[in-house]
Amino acid sequence: MPSITSLSPLDGRYAGKLDALRPQFSEYGLIRRRLQVELEWLKALAAEPHFAEIPPFSQATADELDSLLASFSPQQAVEVKEIEAVTNHDVKALEYWIRKRLASNAEVTRVAEFIHFACTSEDINNLAHALMLQSSRDETMLPTLDKVVARLRELAHELADLPMMSRTHGQPATPTTLGKEMANLVHRLDRARLAIARVQLLGKINGAVGNYNAHLAAYPDFDWECFARAFVESLGLEFNPYTIQIEPHDAMAELFDAFARANLILVDLNRDVWGYISLGFFKQKLKAGEIGSSTMPHKVNPIDFENSEGNLGLANAMLRHLAEKLPASRWQRDLTDSTVLRNMGVALGYTLLGYDSLLRGLSKLEADPERLRADLEANWELLAEPVQTVMRRYGIANPYEKLKELTRGKRASREDMRLFIESLEIPATARAELLELTPWAYTGMAAKLARRI
């Protein structure tokens, strides 16, 4: 019942496909990352000799803090939410929960006021959000995208030598190979993947407006910026030395833009493959029991590619909004980013659904060599391009215009092309080579390029 009554399909129809993102972007996932930052900050303070008021923790206490994070459960997140119902402040609720949970540890209790010391909520939140994005990107999103690219690379190699007729403006055009068209997408996605992977997520822990005001009020002779840098970098993030109350989210915007660009390439792929299926270049493997239409028994619809395109479109609408909205904040802080950031998982959830559907669709594809050959066989006028180009080489006047008269807007048969070539006053060897040429052999470097990817 919870699934069937869900408002969002991500938690309803598609819930099972998104389990990998749930620990990262759910409310539980956010609270767990906040807990990680709070505990690591407390441990860092205790480990710094300058702070005499907070002596180093024993190994037993350090282990207890680590265990608290490792064992943090959704039920414990509910306990934090129950405190939040009273405080009406989510980060403060977590601070109170930590104090309560560690109340039996004397080492922690005597330094309890150093939990969340000198921090504004955004010191905790910005680091939590960055960790959520970094782990989901590296552990789930990129590995799944890599599977898509790997499958396309397989198809590029398998179909490297299989000729197909191109269509520019929807009209018959110079032949290529089916594998080369897959290779084009692999090359584009390799670059897009690199853009996603190389975004370095930023973090800060510098107080209410980014100046370490409270920090210096308590310990004026301490190098807080150096300490903050070391702490942020210990979490695997890049330190941002210049912020307002919030970390400005520019790196997040870069990441969301990078995902959106990759998604757009995949939308292009979905539409092209959908078209190739429509033309009969690809067949789809049948699945036992599956129905393509409620009234037309013969239908085998390209639903996986349609599903992928639709979900990637939804993803990009959200990713673009995240990228455009998050870097803009009124003066030193407004809350418009807070509610928007809670939808990061929704945007990446639709992205992951798009990947999943595309993988399923690509696994069903089978090329139809006979259909591809028939398409080429019906369009001998495609050879007008090489013929007029060879004519140019040997100085024949107006070669383009002569081929245009023969072929533009009409079909030229094999015999038409043979007769035209035989009439050319060019070297016999060149004429013989043109007479040997066929639409399915006129593919240039396509096979080589496909195998090289």
C-alpha positions as CSV (number, residue, x, y, z in Angstrom):
1,M,0.0,0.0,0.0
2,P,2.7,2.6,0.7
3,S,4.0,2.1,-2.8
4,I,0.6,2.1,-4.5
5,T,-0.4,5.3,-2.8
6,S,2.9,7.3,-3.2
7,L,2.6,10.7,-4.7
8,S,5.9,10.4,-6.5
9,P,6.6,7.5,-9.0
10,L,10.1,7.4,-7.6
11,D,8.7,6.1,-4.4
12,G,5.9,4.2,-6.1
13,R,6.1,2.5,-9.5
14,Y,9.9,2.9,-9.7
15,A,10.8,2.5,-6.1
16,G,12.7,-0.8,-6.5
17,K,14.9,0.7,-9.2
18,L,16.2,3.5,-7.0
19,D,17.3,1.6,-3.8
20,A,20.9,2.6,-4.5
21,L,20.1,6.3,-4.1
22,R,17.8,6.0,-1.1
23,P,20.5,5.8,1.6
24,Q,22.1,9.0,0.1
25,F,19.2,11.3,-0.7
26,S,16.4,10.3,1.7
27,E,15.7,12.3,4.8
28,Y,17.5,9.5,6.7
29,G,20.5,9.9,4.3
30,L,20.7,13.6,4.9
31,I,20.6,13.2,8.7
32,R,23.2,10.5,8.6
33,R,25.6,12.8,6.7
34,R,24.9,15.6,9.1
35,L,25.7,13.2,11.9
36,Q,29.0,12.3,10.2
37,V,30.0,16.0,10.0
38,E,29.0,16.8,13.6
39,L,31.0,13.8,14.9
40,E,34.0,14.4,12.8
41,W,34.1,18.1,13.9
42,L,33.9,17.1,17.5
43,K,36.8,14.6,17.0
44,A,38.9,17.2,15.2
45,L,38.4,19.7,18.0
46,A,39.4,17.1,20.6
47,A,42.5,16.2,18.7
48,E,43.8,19.8,18.5
49,P,46.1,20.5,21.5
50,H,45.3,24.2,21.3
51,F,41.9,23.6,22.8
52,A,42.8,22.8,26.5
53,E,39.1,22.7,27.4
54,I,38.5,19.6,25.3
55,P,41.1,17.0,26.1
56,P,41.8,14.2,23.6
57,F,39.3,11.4,23.5
58,S,40.3,7.9,24.5
59,Q,40.3,5.2,21.9
60,A,37.2,3.8,23.4
61,T,35.3,7.1,23.0
62,A,36.6,7.5,19.5
63,D,35.4,4.0,18.7
64,E,32.0,4.8,20.2
65,L,31.7,7.9,18.0
66,D,32.6,5.9,15.0
67,S,30.1,3.2,16.0
68,L,27.3,5.7,16.4
69,L,27.7,6.7,12.8
70,A,28.2,3.2,11.4
71,S,25.1,1.9,13.2
72,F,22.9,4.9,12.6
73,S,19.5,3.6,11.5
74,P,16.3,5.0,9.9
75,Q,14.6,4.4,13.3
76,Q,17.2,6.7,15.0
77,A,16.6,9.2,12.2
78,V,12.9,9.1,13.3
79,E,14.1,9.9,16.8
80,V,15.8,13.0,15.5
81,K,12.7,14.0,13.6
82,E,10.7,13.7,16.8
83,I,13.0,16.2,18.5
84,E,12.7,18.4,15.5
85,A,8.9,18.4,15.9
86,V,9.6,20.3,19.2
87,T,12.6,22.5,18.1
88,N,11.3,23.2,14.6
89,H,15.0,23.2,13.6
90,D,16.5,20.1,12.0
91,V,20.2,20.6,12.7
92,K,19.6,21.7,16.3
93,A,17.5,18.6,16.7
94,L,20.4,16.4,15.7
95,E,22.7,18.2,18.2
96,Y,20.3,17.4,21.0
97,W,20.0,13.8,19.8
98,I,23.8,13.4,19.9
99,R,23.9,14.8,23.4
100,K,21.2,12.4,24.6
101,R,22.7,9.4,22.8
102,L,26.2,10.0,24.3
103,A,24.9,11.0,27.8
104,S,26.5,8.0,29.4
105,N,30.0,8.8,28.0
106,A,31.7,11.0,30.6
107,E,34.4,12.1,28.2
108,V,31.7,13.5,25.8
109,T,29.4,14.8,28.5
110,R,32.0,17.1,30.0
111,V,32.7,18.7,26.6
112,A,29.1,18.6,25.4
113,E,29.1,22.3,24.5
114,F,31.7,21.6,21.9
115,I,29.2,19.6,19.9
116,H,28.3,22.0,17.0
117,F,30.9,24.4,18.4
118,A,31.0,27.8,16.5
119,C,28.9,26.3,13.7
120,T,26.0,27.7,11.8
121,S,23.6,25.1,10.4
122,E,25.0,25.7,7.0
123,D,28.5,24.6,8.1
124,I,27.0,21.2,8.7
125,N,24.5,21.2,5.8
126,N,26.9,22.2,3.0
127,L,29.3,19.5,3.9
128,A,26.5,16.9,4.3
129,H,25.1,17.8,0.8
130,A,28.5,17.7,-0.8
131,L,29.2,14.3,0.7
132,M,25.8,13.0,-0.5
133,L,26.5,14.2,-4.0
134,Q,30.0,12.9,-4.1
135,S,29.2,9.4,-2.9
136,S,26.1,9.0,-5.1
137,R,28.1,10.2,-8.1
138,D,31.1,8.0,-7.5
139,E,29.3,4.9,-6.2
140,T,26.0,4.8,-8.2
141,M,25.6,7.3,-11.0
142,L,28.9,7.0,-12.8
143,P,29.1,3.2,-12.5
144,T,25.7,3.0,-14.1
145,L,26.5,5.4,-16.8
146,D,29.7,3.4,-17.4
147,K,27.5,0.3,-18.1
148,V,25.6,2.3,-20.8
149,V,28.8,3.4,-22.4
150,A,30.3,-0.1,-22.2
151,R,27.2,-1.5,-24.0
152,L,27.4,1.1,-26.7
153,R,31.1,0.3,-27.1
154,E,30.2,-3.4,-27.6
155,L,27.7,-2.5,-30.2
156,A,30.2,-0.2,-31.9
157,H,32.6,-3.1,-32.2
158,E,30.0,-5.8,-33.1
159,L,28.4,-3.6,-35.8
160,A,31.5,-1.9,-37.0
161,D,31.3,-3.4,-40.5
162,L,27.5,-3.4,-40.9
163,P,26.6,-0.7,-43.6
164,M,23.6,1.5,-43.1
165,M,22.2,4.4,-45.1
166,S,22.5,7.7,-43.3
167,R,19.7,10.2,-43.2
168,T,20.4,13.9,-43.1
169,H,17.3,16.1,-42.9
170,G,15.5,12.7,-42.9
171,Q,16.6,12.1,-46.5
172,P,18.9,9.4,-47.9
173,A,22.5,10.4,-47.4
174,T,26.1,9.1,-47.6
175,P,26.4,5.5,-46.1
176,T,28.0,4.8,-42.7
177,T,28.0,1.7,-40.5
178,L,25.7,1.0,-37.6
179,G,28.7,0.5,-35.4
180,K,30.2,3.9,-36.3
181,E,27.0,5.6,-35.2
182,M,27.3,3.9,-31.8
183,A,31.0,4.9,-31.7
184,N,30.0,8.6,-32.1
185,L,27.9,8.3,-29.0
186,V,30.6,6.6,-27.0
187,H,33.0,9.4,-27.8
188,R,30.5,12.1,-26.8
189,L,29.6,10.2,-23.6
190,D,33.3,9.7,-22.7
191,R,33.8,13.5,-22.7
192,A,30.5,14.0,-20.8
193,R,31.5,11.5,-18.2
194,L,34.8,13.2,-17.6
195,A,33.1,16.5,-17.0
196,I,30.9,14.9,-14.4
197,A,33.8,13.1,-12.7
198,R,36.2,16.1,-12.6
199,V,33.8,18.4,-10.7
200,Q,35.4,19.0,-7.3
201,L,32.8,19.5,-4.7
202,L,33.5,22.4,-2.3
203,G,32.9,22.8,1.4
204,K,33.2,25.4,4.2
205,I,33.0,25.5,8.0
206,N,33.6,29.2,8.7
207,G,30.6,30.4,10.7
208,A,27.5,32.6,10.3
209,V,28.7,34.8,7.4
210,G,32.0,33.2,6.5
211,N,34.4,35.2,8.7
212,Y,35.1,32.9,11.7
213,N,33.5,35.6,14.0
214,A,32.4,33.2,16.7
215,H,35.5,31.1,16.4
216,L,37.9,34.0,17.0
217,A,35.7,35.3,19.9
218,A,36.4,32.0,21.7
219,Y,40.0,31.4,20.5
220,P,41.4,34.6,19.0
221,D,45.0,33.3,18.7
222,F,44.2,30.2,16.7
223,D,44.5,29.8,12.9
224,W,40.9,28.9,12.2
225,E,41.2,29.1,8.5
226,C,44.0,26.6,8.4
227,F,42.1,24.3,10.7
228,A,38.9,24.6,8.7
229,R,40.8,23.8,5.5
230,A,42.3,20.7,6.9
231,F,38.9,19.6,8.2
232,V,37.1,20.1,4.9
233,E,39.9,18.3,3.0
234,S,39.8,15.4,5.5
235,L,36.3,14.7,4.3
236,G,37.5,14.5,0.7
237,L,36.2,17.9,-0.4
238,E,37.8,21.0,-1.7
239,F,38.0,23.9,0.8
240,N,36.2,27.2,-0.2
241,P,37.8,30.1,1.7
242,Y,35.3,32.7,0.5
243,T,31.6,32.3,1.4
244,I,28.6,34.0,2.9
245,Q,26.5,32.0,5.3
246,I,26.1,29.3,2.7
247,E,28.7,27.7,0.5
248,P,27.7,29.4,-2.8
249,H,26.8,26.1,-4.6
250,D,28.8,26.9,-7.8
251,A,30.4,23.5,-7.8
252,M,27.0,21.9,-7.4
253,A,25.7,23.8,-10.3
254,E,28.7,22.6,-12.4
255,L,27.9,19.0,-11.4
256,F,24.2,19.3,-12.3
257,D,25.0,21.0,-15.6
258,A,27.4,18.2,-16.4
259,F,24.8,15.5,-15.6
260,A,22.3,17.4,-17.8
261,R,24.7,17.6,-20.7
262,A,25.3,13.8,-20.5
263,N,21.5,13.2,-20.2
264,L,20.9,15.3,-23.4
265,I,23.3,13.1,-25.3
266,L,21.4,10.1,-24.1
267,V,18.1,11.7,-25.1
268,D,19.6,12.1,-28.6
269,L,20.6,8.4,-28.5
270,N,17.1,7.3,-27.4
271,R,15.5,9.2,-30.3
272,D,18.0,7.9,-32.9
273,V,17.6,4.2,-31.8
274,W,13.8,4.7,-31.6
275,G,14.1,5.8,-35.3
276,Y,16.3,2.9,-36.3
277,I,13.8,0.5,-34.8
278,S,11.1,2.2,-36.7
279,L,13.1,1.8,-39.9
280,G,13.7,-1.9,-39.1
281,F,17.5,-1.5,-38.8
282,F,17.1,-2.9,-35.3
283,K,14.8,-5.6,-34.1
284,Q,14.0,-6.1,-30.4
285,K,14.4,-9.4,-28.5
286,L,11.0,-10.7,-27.4
287,K,10.2,-11.2,-23.7
288,A,7.8,-14.0,-22.8
289,G,4.4,-12.8,-21.6
290,E,5.0,-9.2,-22.6
291,I,2.3,-7.3,-24.4
292,G,3.0,-4.4,-26.8
293,S,-0.6,-3.2,-27.3
294,S,-3.9,-3.9,-25.7
295,T,-5.5,-4.2,-29.1
296,M,-2.8,-4.9,-31.6
297,P,-1.2,-8.3,-30.9
298,H,1.7,-7.8,-33.3
299,K,3.3,-4.7,-31.6
300,V,6.8,-4.8,-30.1
301,N,7.1,-1.2,-29.0
302,P,10.4,0.6,-28.2
303,I,9.1,1.4,-24.7
304,D,12.5,1.3,-22.9
305,F,13.9,4.0,-25.1
306,E,10.7,6.1,-24.7
307,N,10.8,5.6,-21.0
308,S,14.4,6.6,-20.8
309,E,13.8,9.7,-22.9
310,G,10.9,10.8,-20.8
311,N,12.7,10.3,-17.5
312,L,15.8,12.0,-18.7
313,G,13.7,15.0,-19.8
314,L,12.2,15.2,-16.3
315,A,15.7,14.9,-14.8
316,N,17.0,17.7,-16.9
317,A,14.2,20.0,-16.1
318,M,15.1,19.6,-12.4
319,L,18.9,19.6,-13.0
320,R,18.7,22.9,-14.9
321,H,16.6,24.5,-12.2
322,L,19.1,23.3,-9.5
323,A,22.0,24.7,-11.6
324,E,20.4,28.0,-12.2
325,K,18.8,28.6,-8.8
326,L,21.4,27.4,-6.3
327,P,24.2,29.8,-6.9
328,A,21.9,32.8,-6.4
329,S,21.2,33.9,-2.7
330,R,19.9,37.2,-1.4
331,W,22.6,39.0,0.5
332,Q,24.3,36.7,3.0
333,R,21.5,34.1,3.2
334,D,18.0,33.3,2.2
335,L,16.2,29.9,2.5
336,T,15.3,29.4,-1.1
337,D,18.1,26.9,-1.6
338,S,17.1,24.8,1.4
339,T,13.9,23.3,-0.1
340,V,15.4,23.1,-3.5
341,L,18.4,21.1,-2.3
342,R,16.0,18.5,-0.9
343,N,15.2,17.6,-4.5
344,M,18.7,16.6,-5.6
345,G,17.8,13.0,-5.2
346,V,14.7,13.4,-7.3
347,A,16.7,14.9,-10.2
348,L,19.3,12.1,-9.9
349,G,16.6,9.6,-9.4
350,Y,15.0,10.4,-12.7
351,T,18.5,10.3,-14.3
352,L,19.1,6.9,-12.9
353,L,15.8,5.7,-14.2
354,G,16.8,7.0,-17.6
355,Y,20.0,5.0,-17.4
356,D,18.2,1.9,-16.3
357,S,15.6,1.9,-19.0
358,L,18.2,2.7,-21.7
359,L,20.4,-0.3,-20.5
360,R,17.4,-2.5,-20.7
361,G,16.6,-1.3,-24.2
362,L,20.1,-1.7,-25.5
363,S,20.2,-5.2,-24.2
364,K,17.3,-6.2,-26.4
365,L,18.7,-4.8,-29.7
366,E,19.5,-7.0,-32.7
367,A,20.6,-5.6,-36.0
368,D,18.8,-6.7,-39.1
369,P,21.4,-6.9,-41.9
370,E,18.9,-7.7,-44.6
371,R,16.8,-4.6,-43.9
372,L,19.9,-2.5,-43.8
373,R,21.0,-3.9,-47.2
374,A,17.6,-3.4,-48.7
375,D,17.6,0.2,-47.7
376,L,21.0,0.7,-49.4
377,E,20.0,-1.3,-52.5
378,A,17.1,1.0,-53.1
379,N,19.2,4.1,-53.2
380,W,22.0,3.9,-55.8
381,E,21.8,7.6,-56.2
382,L,24.0,7.8,-53.0
383,L,26.9,7.1,-55.3
384,A,26.4,10.5,-56.9
385,E,28.8,12.0,-54.3
386,P,31.8,9.8,-55.0
387,V,31.3,9.9,-58.7
388,Q,31.2,13.7,-58.9
389,T,34.2,13.9,-56.6
390,V,36.3,11.6,-58.8
391,M,35.1,13.7,-61.9
392,R,36.4,16.8,-60.1
393,R,39.8,15.1,-59.7
394,Y,40.1,14.5,-63.4
395,G,39.0,17.9,-64.5
396,I,35.6,17.1,-66.0
397,A,33.5,20.3,-66.2
398,N,30.4,20.8,-64.0
399,P,30.4,17.3,-62.4
400,Y,28.1,18.4,-59.5
401,E,25.5,19.8,-61.9
402,K,25.6,16.6,-64.1
403,L,25.0,14.3,-61.2
404,K,22.4,16.7,-59.8
405,E,20.5,16.4,-63.1
406,L,20.7,12.6,-62.9
407,T,19.8,12.1,-59.3
408,R,18.3,15.1,-57.4
409,G,14.8,14.3,-56.0
410,K,14.6,10.9,-57.8
411,R,15.8,7.4,-57.5
412,A,18.7,6.4,-59.8
413,S,19.0,2.6,-60.4
414,R,22.1,0.6,-60.4
415,E,21.9,0.5,-64.2
416,D,21.5,4.3,-64.4
417,M,24.7,4.8,-62.4
418,R,26.6,2.2,-64.5
419,L,25.7,3.9,-67.7
420,F,26.7,7.3,-66.4
421,I,30.0,6.1,-65.1
422,E,30.8,4.3,-68.4
423,S,30.2,7.5,-70.3
424,L,32.9,9.4,-68.3
425,E,36.2,10.4,-69.9
426,I,38.4,9.4,-67.0
427,P,41.3,6.9,-66.7
428,A,40.1,3.3,-67.2
429,T,41.3,2.3,-63.7
430,A,39.3,5.1,-62.1
431,R,36.2,4.1,-64.1
432,A,36.7,0.5,-63.1
433,E,36.9,1.4,-59.5
434,L,33.7,3.5,-59.7
435,L,31.9,0.6,-61.4
436,E,32.9,-1.7,-58.6
437,L,31.5,0.7,-56.0
438,T,28.2,-0.1,-54.3
439,P,26.1,1.8,-51.7
440,W,27.0,-0.8,-49.0
441,A,30.7,-0.6,-49.8
442,Y,30.8,3.2,-49.8
443,T,31.4,3.7,-46.1
444,G,34.8,5.4,-45.9
445,M,36.6,5.0,-42.6
446,A,33.4,4.1,-40.7
447,A,34.4,0.6,-39.7
448,K,37.9,1.6,-38.7
449,L,36.6,4.5,-36.6
450,A,34.0,2.2,-34.9
451,R,36.6,-0.5,-34.0
452,R,39.0,2.2,-32.7
453,I,36.7,3.6,-30.1
